[in-house]
Amino acid sequence: MALDGSWALDGSLEEEEQRQEAHPDEVLLPSSPSHAISGTENAADEVPLKRPKLFVPSLEMNCVTSSSSSAMEQYSSTNLEYDSSPNLEHGLTQNPPPRVLQPSESTESLNTGDDNEGDHGGRDNINHHEVKLDLTDDLIHMVCVHMKVFSFLDHKTLCTTGLVCRQWHAASVHEDFWRCLNFENCRITAEQVAKLCRRYTRAVELHLPGSLLDIPVREALRTLRSLEVLTIDRGTLSDAFFSLLADFPVLNRLIITEAALERGGTQEIHIHHESLRYLEVVRCRALRISVSCSLLETLSLKRSGISSAILSCPLLRELDVSSCHKLSDPGVRGAAISCPLLQSLDISNCSYVSDDTLREIAAACTDLRFLDASYCPNISLEAVRMPRLVDLRMHNCEGINATSMASLSQCFYLEALQLDFCWLLTSVTLDLPRLRHISLVNCRKIVELNLSSPALVSINITSCPILSRVDITSTALEKLVLQKQKSLTTITLQCLHLYEVDLTECESLTNSICEVFSEGGGCPMLNTLILDSCESLSNVYLNSVSLHMLSLTGCRGVTNLQLACPSLQKICLDGCDHLDRASFSPVGLCSLNLGICPHLTELEIIAPQMTSLELKGCGVLSQANIDCPQLHSLDASFCSLLNDDCLAAATAACPSIELLVLMSCTSIGPEGLLALQRLSNLTLLDLSYTFLTNLQPVIDSCPQLKVLKLQACKYLENSALIPLHRGRTLPKLCELDLSYGTLSQSAIEELLAWCPHLTHLSLNGCVNMHDLDWRFQASNSYSDSEPHRKQNKSDLRDDQIHVEGSPNRSLQHLNCVGCANIKKVVIPASAYCMSLSSLNLSLSANIQEVNLACLNLATLNLSNCVALEILKLDCPRLTSLLLQACGIEEQELECTIQSCNLLETLDVRFCPKVSSTSIAKLRLISPDLKRIFSSF
């Protein structure tokens, strides 16, 4: 295959592949296997393509079955094969039919000739007996041709595939794959085009650059008697080309693009054809054009420089003369009225067209259904009657105004109407029974819109800055979007199937809009209502049984919200920071977050399906009527005005609460906490930052409590935790948070000694805790009658340090973050902390010694313990050790790491006494370390 687009036989396949790699963008075209399109006529000088013969003894055997005979007949029926003889004039020859061996014959007769005699001797010998049944060739031929695999390849790939072997080449040049000849955007000569046209005379589609239409090519084109589609791109076309069309009797589609049309030196052309049905003359240079095609149905002269068009096309139904700037008003009129069956007319950007022309066209073309008159400034549709019009497009028509609606009202079959950028249009009033789509984009002077159409399904109204009133009646409309209509104040809707309304940034909407979307307002099936950034709304009252979703995001002016929507499942109130009173009675909400409404004072909620309610941050909420029988979680953090009566009413109406957060609810006292006894399922209680002094109300009311948070309860007495000792009360309590409290050292020690059932304990920021030393834990001398008696560490004998038979502690996580007064942490094996897996002592700047013997400890955090000097660990399962910004010495760290065989993560960043050399030592000491974080 030659790189100039021809198929040549003057080189090997390897050379052709090298040439193709050098020019990967080259389009390869096929030709005769024995002649190059480049003009080589001496076939004797050419080197034929040869493929090594594949001899498979198991396959080359006597064939007497019917399947083998049919395969041979299938192979011979194609009669296309390479002939290796250089003396033949043509490479495509007709082979004699193969003969099947008789049962009395043997395969040895095939080898009677001498192998050294060459191919000719072998072939002669074979011809005297029979043709070998080469199943490889048969299979390749069957896959490539009969299974139509090659039909999925483009011409370039098809030509490249033909280089594989003779059989693939024979398949690749088959005429079934060359019905469409596309010579656009490829490097090819006129001579090559002519040869290919003569070879593939059954082609039905041709794409050809106009620059290749010389005399030899035109003569070759006459052989394409089956041509149906012809595309010519660029170039100069004269009478010689158009007279050639008569040689294509079945041509039905002609496309001419960006060409210069000339006739005898003048830009005038005549197109005549009896079978042509589709004609495009796009972006062509010509002054006058005449078309005479009795069967023509579609004609496009788009963006051509014609000034006159004479049409004799009695069956024409579609005419496109858009952007023909030189075509005069009489020219458009004469072209259109000569086609009485015209159904589609595009005259956009024909600036000379007037209402008089449209009236004559409407009178002559009574079946006109599509009209595009965009960018025609002289059209106003005055007295224009087009009763059968279905689709009308009039973008940027300066003549369209309110009086034009009278003509549009007569278009009873109108389904689509586009009036975008009609600057003088002030109002639209239409009552059309079949109108489905209307577009009013950037109609900057429109004030009022009145539409009545039972079939209306789509309305596109954007950037109409002074539109103030909208009245729509439709039984098919499902979605209405009127975003950014800053002057819109009044909406009237009678839309029985309206599902979604979006009025985002309609800043002038008043409170009366709520009546439209409530019961009896004309939208009985409304599901979604979006009123985002409607800043003029102040009182929102909605009563709708169908509403499922409401968005009031950014409505900063709303102060009163009343919703009676039993099906409401989602509401967005982000940015409604001035909301003062809210009523959700009833609603179908499952969760509600009002923490973004800091000015809320009164709240009423009746929600049978609600499970989560968040009031976090409603600091001035003083009255709350909450009736949610399925409520599981209530967060009233920082509701400082919420009193005992509100809490009692809420617990009575919401008996299913399991998680209750009353952080910073300083107005709730012991009487309010006693009301918690109605919450039999309460498992989490947060009373952080309150004035709680003792836990007796909690103990009496919450026997099932599992998590108790008492952060920063600075008034909590030291004896308040005694009832928790040994699990006498709150037996299911497993997590306790006493962070930032003022409990004494002895109270904490007693808690650690007598509450082995706790699994999570937080003592962060406890300033009165000096040491965490579990060597001196409570002995068996503590009796149930005297759990509060204190003993000094020095008073305990050595035999009292270890409590024989003490049960293992359940403690798993211990947090002592930021305990500035702790200096020593000692947890010996005798403390029975068998379950402790995480210990966090970070930010405890005064810790000097840490001595741990915890069998299952996995994570130890000592970050920012700058005074740390001694670190002794007997923790065989430790995997993560965090020592960021600690003052530990290198030798102490190395000794510590040696006892941690399972350590995987070590963080020593910003440790001033750990050098880069010690990092290398640490890797040698503990080869299982996967991650070491350091500053080096």
Helices and strands as residue ranges (DSSP letters): H 13-22, G 43-45, H 66-77, G 107-111, G 115-117, H 119-129, H 135-141, I 142-146, G 149-152, H 155-161, H 166-172, G 175-177, E 180-182, H 190-199, E 205-209, G 210-212, H 215-221, E 229-233, E 236-237, H 239-244, G 245-247, E 253-257, E 260-261, E 268-272, E 278-282, E 288-292, E 298-300, E 308-312, E 318-320, H 329-337, E 344-346, H 355-364, E 370-372, E 391-393, G 402-404, H 405-408, E 416-418, E 427-431, E 437-441, E 448-452, E 458-462, E 469-474, E 479-481, E 490-495, E 500-502, H 513-516, E 528-530, E 539-543, E 549-551, E 560-565, E 570-572, E 581-587, E 591-593, E 602-606, E 612-614, E 623-627, E 633-635, H 644-653, E 659-661, H 670-674, G 675-678, E 684-686, H 696-701, E 707-709, G 718-727, E 735-737, H 745-754, E 760-762, E 771-773, G 793-795, H 798-801, E 813-815, E 824-827, G 829-831, E 838-840, E 849-852, E 859-861, E 870-873, E 880-882, H 890-898, E 905-907, H 916-925, E 931-933
